[in-house]
Structure formats: C-alpha cells, structure tokens
C-alpha cells in the first residue's frame, strides 16, 4: 500500500534505465535532497556538524569506495586507512604548494593520486585473492603509514611530524581552517558525497559494474565470456581508491584540521570502514550509508546514555562500544550477512504487499 510499483509503466529504454525507475524511490530521493540541502544547513551547529554530520558524510564516501572494491568486485582490502592517508597527505602537499588553486580541485586531485597508488597496490590481485589479497593490502596499510612517518618531505619537515590544513575558501566562504562555519563544512562534504554517490550508482548499474560483479561471482567464468580480469580488477581498485582518497582529504582538511598519520589513519581506521560495510551490507550503496550512519551515531548514543546518563567513566564506555560493535558484526555475519540493506529490502517488500501476507 505504501510502496507500489503498479502504475509505473516504462515506455522507453531511457525511463527503464533511470537511476531510480520507481516513482516512490524517486520521490524519497528528492525528499532526502530537500532535507539535506534545504533544511539541515540552516539549523546545523558546531556540535552536530563535528559529532555527527561531517564524519557521517566523510565515512559514507569511504564506505562506498570500499564497497565498490569488496562488495561489488569481491576484492578484499584491509588498507583503507592507508589509502585515506594518501588522500590526506596529497591534499596537504597540494594546498601548501599551490595555495591559489581551488580547494575542490585539490580534493579531486588527491583522489586521483590515491587512485594511482591504489592501482599499484592492486596489481597483486591479478595473481592472488581472498586471504592472501587481504594480507597484501594489510601490508600496504602498514607500509603507507610507515612511509608518511619516516619521510619528512610529506609533512614539510615539521618538527612535530603533524600536518595542518591551511585555511581555504570556496566561493568566498571558508571550508577549511579554524574559522570554518558549521554549515559550510557540512555543505562542502554533502555536495561531494552527492556527486560521488550519483557516480557510484551509475557505475554499478552499468557495464563496468556488471563486469565487477561477474568477477566477484566467478572470475574464471567471467573471463571465459570475455571479461578482462586485468582491467576489471584494476578499475575497481582505481575507483575505490579515488573515493577513499577523497574521503581522506576531507577527513584531514575539513574535519580534523591537523593530523598525525599513525593516530588518524592507522589500522583501526581500516577496520572501522570495513565494519561499516559489513554492518551496512556488502554490494549495496544504501548499505554504505546505513553502516556509516550506524557507527557514527553509536558512540554519540552510548556517550549520552552511559557517560552523561548513567555516570560511567569515558574509557569504560569506549570499551563497551567496542564490545557492542564486535557483537553486532558477529550477529550480522551469522543471522543477516547482507546487513542493514537486506533488512531495508525486506521492509520495502512487506510494505509493497501490505495488507496481504504474501
């Protein structure tokens, strides 16, 4: 009753290949855009921007990138934190070397540099897969963190070893630096997320996405029917790394403002993004959003309940958070391997059939 496909007649191939072919999905998408770009920027404050919205937007970009590689192409990666560090240090070097260039161009170039690095570390996927590929990407994670720590050129020979984002403006409004208004940070990240999510949606529904899924499901059969594993796997690494590099650039320049690679982009960051994809749902763009929202909101919820409501120590609440996340991952892997995205699909199906039971 609430979710009906009846009456949505496709009279052309263009309408049939729309990003959201069902009217209800399209209206829901427009409603999200109206809320995201027409309401939230006018009511957001520094707390909500820094605690919820900006990290959610950035982590959603990173989760989409990892989901493209792992969920759609089936290539396991544990180097997400390292690739985010590549994006962060790339945007830092670009911002300091070319201060007159638009910050948006810097962010996109940082994503492009990360894509090149991702292709380089993706070459082993042509010969190995599964556990061995996971170990290879884990080695990339440790190597990249070590590289950015040990080569002073990357942090401009700073005595502290940290990188600090200089203030930059877009259309006359600061988007990086200490004086950045909350709504500007939010809108900058939201606009980039919107563009990249639209790109990912069209890629996964097109020829490239079908090749990725063919390699994921059975690479030998895919090669027999004409799918080139070399270009397909490397394209997945490139696109995934581009998304993750953009997320890393935004995480450093817009969200943190200053960062040290081991603390900001260590192995814990790789696992955090992976947990978002697992809980949200592999092979689902909606799952990337859901997983990012869940793991961003969970610490805020636990802090309000356990620390402020029940008076627990902060460190104890942090340990409880880790226990809850681990338990949820086990539950989802056993009971619902497709994550929150599958629960949403089941809910939509029930709404489509309601009030009938079948």
Backbone torsions as a table, in degrees:
resi	resn	phi	psi	omega
1	UNK	NA	-40.7	-178.0
2	UNK	-90.1	-16.7	-175.4
3	UNK	-137.6	95.4	-172.9
4	UNK	-119.7	134.9	172.6
5	UNK	-94.3	-15.7	-178.5
6	UNK	-61.6	134.7	179.8
7	UNK	94.1	-10.0	176.1
8	UNK	-89.7	83.6	-177.0
9	UNK	-91.8	130.0	179.4
10	UNK	-94.1	113.4	-176.8
11	UNK	-101.8	1.9	178.4
12	UNK	-154.8	161.1	177.8
13	UNK	-66.0	-31.7	179.4
14	UNK	-62.6	-45.7	179.2
15	UNK	-67.2	-35.1	-178.5
16	UNK	-70.3	-26.6	-178.4
17	UNK	-99.9	16.0	177.4
18	UNK	-60.6	153.0	177.9
19	UNK	-59.4	-41.0	175.4
20	UNK	-125.9	88.9	-174.0
21	UNK	-71.1	-20.9	-178.7
22	UNK	-93.1	132.9	-174.9
23	UNK	-58.2	-42.2	-179.2
24	UNK	-60.5	-43.3	178.0
25	UNK	-62.8	-39.7	-179.1
26	UNK	-65.6	-42.6	179.5
27	UNK	-66.2	-38.6	177.5
28	UNK	-63.7	-39.5	177.8
29	UNK	-63.0	-44.0	178.2
30	UNK	-64.4	-37.4	179.3
31	UNK	-63.7	-41.1	177.9
32	UNK	-62.9	-40.7	178.7
33	UNK	-64.1	-41.4	179.6
34	UNK	-62.9	-44.6	179.3
35	UNK	-66.4	-44.4	-175.3
36	UNK	-68.2	-38.0	-175.8
37	UNK	-107.7	-15.6	-176.1
38	UNK	-109.2	-17.1	-176.8
39	UNK	-119.4	-53.2	-174.4
40	UNK	-57.4	-43.5	-179.4
41	UNK	-58.2	-24.4	-177.5
42	UNK	-88.0	-14.7	-177.1
43	UNK	-117.9	-7.2	-175.2
44	UNK	-72.4	147.0	174.2
45	UNK	-125.9	179.6	-175.0
46	UNK	-62.1	-38.7	-178.6
47	UNK	-63.5	-51.6	-177.6
48	UNK	-66.6	-33.6	178.3
49	UNK	-66.7	-48.2	-174.8
50	UNK	-79.8	-28.9	-176.2
51	UNK	-90.4	-30.3	-171.5
52	UNK	-127.3	-64.4	-164.2
53	UNK	-69.8	-50.1	-177.6
54	UNK	-64.6	-48.1	176.0
55	UNK	-61.7	-35.8	177.5
56	UNK	-61.7	-46.8	-178.5
57	UNK	-61.9	-42.6	-177.9
58	UNK	-70.6	-44.7	178.8
59	UNK	-65.6	-31.8	177.2
60	UNK	-63.6	-40.1	176.7
61	UNK	-61.9	-46.4	179.6
62	UNK	-64.0	-40.2	-180.0
63	UNK	-66.2	-39.1	175.8
64	UNK	-61.3	-43.2	179.2
65	UNK	-60.6	-47.2	179.1
66	UNK	-66.9	-35.0	179.8
67	UNK	-66.3	-35.2	176.0
68	UNK	-60.2	-43.9	-177.1
69	UNK	-75.3	-48.1	-174.1
70	UNK	-89.7	-45.6	-176.1
71	UNK	-76.3	-39.0	-176.4
72	UNK	-95.5	-35.1	-177.6
73	UNK	-105.0	-11.0	175.4
74	UNK	76.7	18.0	179.8
75	UNK	-101.3	112.9	-175.1
76	UNK	-73.7	135.5	179.5
77	UNK	-135.8	132.6	173.7
78	UNK	-117.6	20.2	-177.5
79	UNK	-110.6	22.0	-175.6
80	UNK	-60.8	-42.1	179.4
81	UNK	-60.9	-40.9	178.1
82	UNK	-64.1	-40.7	178.7
83	UNK	-70.2	-32.9	172.5
84	UNK	-63.3	-37.1	177.4
85	UNK	-64.6	-37.9	176.4
86	UNK	-59.1	-46.0	178.1
87	UNK	-62.3	-40.3	-179.1
88	UNK	-65.7	-48.2	-178.2
89	UNK	-71.7	-31.0	176.8
90	UNK	-65.5	-45.5	-179.7
91	UNK	-68.1	-32.7	177.3
92	UNK	-64.7	-47.2	179.4
93	UNK	-64.6	-38.3	179.0
94	UNK	-68.2	-41.4	-179.2
95	UNK	-65.7	-36.4	-179.6
96	UNK	-82.1	-29.5	-179.1
97	UNK	-83.5	-32.8	-177.7
98	UNK	-129.3	72.9	-174.8
99	UNK	-66.8	-19.0	-177.6
100	UNK	-85.0	-10.3	-177.5
101	UNK	-81.6	145.8	-179.3
102	UNK	-58.1	137.3	-179.0
103	UNK	-61.5	-33.4	178.9
104	UNK	-63.4	-39.4	177.5
105	UNK	-64.9	-39.4	177.5
106	UNK	-60.0	-44.6	-178.5
107	UNK	-63.7	-43.9	-179.7
108	UNK	-67.6	-38.9	176.8
109	UNK	-65.2	-37.4	176.0
110	UNK	-61.5	-39.7	175.1
111	UNK	-62.8	-40.2	178.2
112	UNK	-64.6	-41.1	177.0
113	UNK	-62.7	-42.4	178.3
114	UNK	-64.1	-35.6	177.3
115	UNK	-61.2	-42.1	177.4
116	UNK	-62.8	-42.4	177.5
117	UNK	-65.3	-38.7	178.9
118	UNK	-63.2	-39.6	176.9
119	UNK	-63.2	-40.7	179.6
120	UNK	-60.5	-47.2	180.0
121	UNK	-78.9	-10.3	176.9
122	UNK	-85.6	-9.8	-179.9
123	UNK	-58.3	-37.4	177.3
124	UNK	-60.2	-21.1	-179.3
125	UNK	-65.1	-15.3	178.4
126	UNK	-73.4	-20.6	-178.1
127	UNK	-117.6	-23.9	-176.9
128	UNK	-128.0	160.1	178.2
129	UNK	-155.4	174.6	177.6
130	UNK	66.3	-132.0	-176.3
131	UNK	-59.0	-40.2	-176.7
132	UNK	-68.2	-36.6	176.1
133	UNK	-68.1	-38.1	177.2
134	UNK	-60.4	-41.9	178.5
135	UNK	-65.6	-38.8	179.2
136	UNK	-63.3	-43.4	178.6
137	UNK	-70.6	-30.9	174.8
138	UNK	-65.1	-38.7	175.6
139	UNK	-63.3	-38.3	176.4
140	UNK	-61.7	-39.4	177.7
141	UNK	-57.9	-51.5	-178.0
142	UNK	-67.1	-36.9	-180.0
143	UNK	-65.6	-44.1	-177.9
144	UNK	-66.1	-41.6	177.4
145	UNK	-62.9	-43.4	177.6
146	UNK	-61.3	-42.9	-178.2
147	UNK	-61.3	-47.4	-178.0
148	UNK	-70.9	-21.2	176.5
149	UNK	-80.9	-37.2	-168.8
150	UNK	-95.6	-17.1	-179.1
151	UNK	-104.4	106.2	-174.2
152	UNK	-62.9	-21.6	-178.8
153	UNK	-59.1	-33.4	-176.5
154	UNK	-67.1	-32.1	178.2
155	UNK	-109.5	27.6	174.7
156	UNK	54.1	37.7	174.4
157	UNK	58.7	31.7	177.7
158	UNK	-68.1	139.5	-178.7
159	UNK	-65.7	-31.3	-178.7
160	UNK	-82.3	-16.7	-176.0
161	UNK	78.9	3.4	178.9
162	UNK	-93.3	160.0	171.4
163	UNK	-114.9	140.6	-178.1
164	UNK	-126.0	130.6	-177.2
165	UNK	-78.0	123.8	174.0
166	UNK	-72.4	160.6	-179.5
167	UNK	-73.5	131.1	177.5
168	UNK	-134.5	150.7	-177.8
169	UNK	-118.2	157.0	174.2
170	UNK	-135.5	119.2	-176.1
171	UNK	57.6	35.8	176.7
172	UNK	83.2	1.0	-178.7
173	UNK	-115.0	133.1	179.3
174	UNK	-66.8	131.4	176.4
175	UNK	-118.3	-11.9	172.4
176	UNK	-132.4	157.3	-179.5
177	UNK	105.2	170.2	-174.6
178	UNK	-69.3	-23.6	-175.6
179	UNK	-95.6	15.0	-178.1
180	UNK	-73.2	125.6	176.7
181	UNK	-68.6	153.1	-176.2
182	UNK	-60.6	-42.7	-177.1
183	UNK	-66.2	-31.0	179.8
184	UNK	-70.1	-43.6	176.8
185	UNK	-60.8	-44.0	-178.6
186	UNK	-63.2	-50.1	-176.6
187	UNK	-64.8	-38.4	179.8
188	UNK	-61.6	-48.4	179.7
189	UNK	-69.1	-38.4	-178.8
190	UNK	-65.7	-39.6	179.8
191	UNK	-65.1	-41.7	178.7
192	UNK	-67.1	-41.7	177.4
193	UNK	-61.4	-43.4	179.4
194	UNK	-59.0	-46.8	-178.6
195	UNK	-64.7	-43.2	-177.9
196	UNK	-72.6	-34.9	177.0
197	UNK	-66.1	-40.6	176.2
198	UNK	-62.0	-42.6	177.9
199	UNK	-62.4	-45.6	-179.3
200	UNK	-63.9	-40.5	179.2
201	UNK	-59.9	-44.1	-178.8
202	UNK	-73.5	-34.6	177.1
203	UNK	-65.3	-44.9	-176.4
204	UNK	-71.1	-23.1	178.6
205	UNK	-91.2	-6.4	-176.2
206	UNK	-101.3	-163.1	-177.5
207	UNK	-62.7	-42.2	-179.1
208	UNK	-61.5	-45.3	179.8
209	UNK	-63.6	-37.3	178.7
210	UNK	-67.0	-35.0	175.6
211	UNK	-66.6	-42.4	177.1
212	UNK	-57.5	-47.0	-177.0
213	UNK	-69.0	-31.1	176.3
214	UNK	-65.7	-42.8	176.8
215	UNK	-64.0	-39.8	179.6
216	UNK	-63.4	-44.2	-173.7
217	UNK	-74.8	-43.4	178.3
218	UNK	-164.8	99.1	-172.2
219	UNK	-65.7	-35.0	-179.5
220	UNK	-67.3	-45.6	177.7
221	UNK	-63.3	-37.8	178.7
222	UNK	-63.1	-40.9	178.7
223	UNK	-66.3	-35.9	179.8
224	UNK	-63.6	-37.8	-177.8
225	UNK	-87.0	6.2	171.5
226	UNK	109.9	4.7	178.0
227	UNK	-82.7	123.2	-179.4
228	UNK	-79.5	111.5	-177.6
229	UNK	-65.4	-30.0	-179.8
230	UNK	-62.0	-58.7	-177.0
231	UNK	-68.9	-33.6	-177.7
232	UNK	-68.2	-48.7	-179.7
233	UNK	-66.5	-43.0	-178.6
234	UNK	-69.1	-32.5	175.8
235	UNK	-66.4	-36.9	176.8
236	UNK	-65.0	-42.7	177.0
237	UNK	-63.5	-39.3	-178.5
238	UNK	-66.5	-49.8	-178.5
239	UNK	-65.0	-44.5	179.1
240	UNK	-60.2	-46.2	-178.9
241	UNK	-66.9	-32.9	176.1
242	UNK	-61.1	-48.5	178.6
243	UNK	-59.8	-46.6	-177.6
244	UNK	-66.5	-37.4	177.2
245	UNK	-64.3	-41.4	175.6
246	UNK	-61.7	-43.0	178.0
247	UNK	-61.4	-41.8	178.2
248	UNK	-64.2	-40.1	177.8
249	UNK	-62.8	-44.4	178.9
250	UNK	-68.0	-39.0	-179.0
251	UNK	-60.4	-40.9	178.9
252	UNK	-77.8	-53.9	-169.5
253	UNK	-74.2	-39.2	-173.8
254	UNK	-96.9	-43.4	-172.5
255	UNK	-87.5	-56.5	-175.5
256	UNK	-80.3	-48.0	-175.7
257	UNK	85.5	-33.7	175.5
258	UNK	-147.6	144.9	-174.7
259	UNK	-153.1	151.1	169.3
260	UNK	-120.0	130.6	-164.2
261	UNK	-59.5	-42.2	-177.4
262	UNK	-66.1	-35.0	-178.6
263	UNK	-81.8	-40.7	-174.0
264	UNK	-86.8	-29.8	-172.5
265	UNK	-130.7	33.9	179.6
266	UNK	-75.9	-171.8	-176.8
267	UNK	-62.0	-28.2	179.2
268	UNK	-63.4	-29.5	178.0
269	UNK	-70.2	-38.9	177.8
270	UNK	-61.4	-44.6	-179.7
271	UNK	-69.2	-34.9	178.4
272	UNK	-60.9	-46.7	179.3
273	UNK	-65.4	-39.7	178.2
274	UNK	-62.7	-41.0	178.4
275	UNK	-63.6	-36.6	177.0
276	UNK	-60.4	-42.5	-179.3
277	UNK	-68.8	-40.6	-179.2
278	UNK	-65.9	-48.7	-178.6
279	UNK	-68.7	-39.1	179.8
280	UNK	-70.6	-42.6	-179.9
281	UNK	131.9	121.3	177.5
282	UNK	-68.2	141.0	177.9
283	UNK	70.9	30.2	-179.7
284	UNK	-144.0	123.2	176.4
285	UNK	-68.1	-38.4	175.9
286	UNK	-60.8	-37.8	178.3
287	UNK	-61.9	-33.6	177.0
288	UNK	-63.3	-43.5	177.6
289	UNK	-65.2	-45.0	-176.9
290	UNK	-64.8	-43.8	179.2
291	UNK	-64.7	-41.2	178.1
292	UNK	-63.9	-44.6	179.6
293	UNK	-62.5	-41.6	-177.2
294	UNK	-63.3	-48.0	-174.7
295	UNK	-80.9	-12.5	171.4
296	UNK	-84.3	-40.1	-177.9
297	UNK	-77.1	-28.6	-176.9
298	UNK	-57.8	-49.5	178.5
299	UNK	-62.3	-36.8	178.8
300	UNK	-64.4	-43.5	179.6
301	UNK	-63.8	-46.4	-178.7
302	UNK	-65.8	-36.0	177.9
303	UNK	-64.0	-43.6	-179.7
304	UNK	-66.6	-37.2	-176.4
305	UNK	-82.0	-52.0	-172.2
306	UNK	-81.1	-44.4	-175.2
307	UNK	-82.3	-55.7	-175.9
308	UNK	-81.6	-33.6	-178.0
309	UNK	-84.0	-43.1	-175.3
310	UNK	-106.5	-5.6	176.8
311	UNK	76.3	21.1	179.0
312	UNK	-71.2	152.7	173.1
313	UNK	-64.2	150.1	-177.3
314	UNK	-63.1	-40.7	-178.9
315	UNK	-66.5	-35.2	177.1
316	UNK	-66.5	-41.4	177.7
317	UNK	-62.9	-36.2	178.2
318	UNK	-65.2	-39.6	177.8
319	UNK	-67.6	-39.1	177.1
320	UNK	-62.6	-38.4	177.7
321	UNK	-59.9	-44.5	178.7
322	UNK	-62.5	-40.2	178.7
323	UNK	-63.6	-42.1	-179.1
324	UNK	-66.2	-43.2	179.1
325	UNK	-62.0	-45.1	178.2
326	UNK	-61.5	-42.3	178.6
327	UNK	-63.7	-41.3	-179.7
328	UNK	-65.1	-38.3	178.3
329	UNK	-62.6	-44.5	178.1
330	UNK	-61.4	-44.5	-179.0
331	UNK	-62.3	-45.6	-178.5
332	UNK	-67.2	-39.7	180.0
333	UNK	-65.1	-32.6	-178.1
334	UNK	-86.8	-50.2	-172.1
335	UNK	-91.1	-35.1	-177.4
336	UNK	-144.8	80.8	-175.9
337	UNK	-61.1	-22.8	-179.1
338	UNK	-89.1	4.4	168.5
339	UNK	72.1	-160.4	-177.8
340	UNK	-63.1	-28.4	179.5
341	UNK	-62.3	-39.8	178.6
342	UNK	-67.8	-38.7	176.4
343	UNK	-61.2	-38.1	177.3
344	UNK	-67.0	-40.3	178.4
345	UNK	-63.9	-41.1	177.9
346	UNK	-63.7	-41.8	178.6
347	UNK	-61.9	-44.0	178.2
348	UNK	-62.1	-38.7	179.6
349	UNK	-65.7	-39.8	177.7
350	UNK	-66.1	-39.3	177.4
351	UNK	-66.1	-33.8	-179.6
352	UNK	-66.8	-33.9	-176.9
353	UNK	-94.1	-16.0	-175.6
354	UNK	-58.7	138.0	11.1
355	UNK	-93.5	12.9	-178.8
356	UNK	-85.2	142.9	-175.7
357	UNK	-75.1	-23.0	-175.4
358	UNK	-130.4	NA	NA
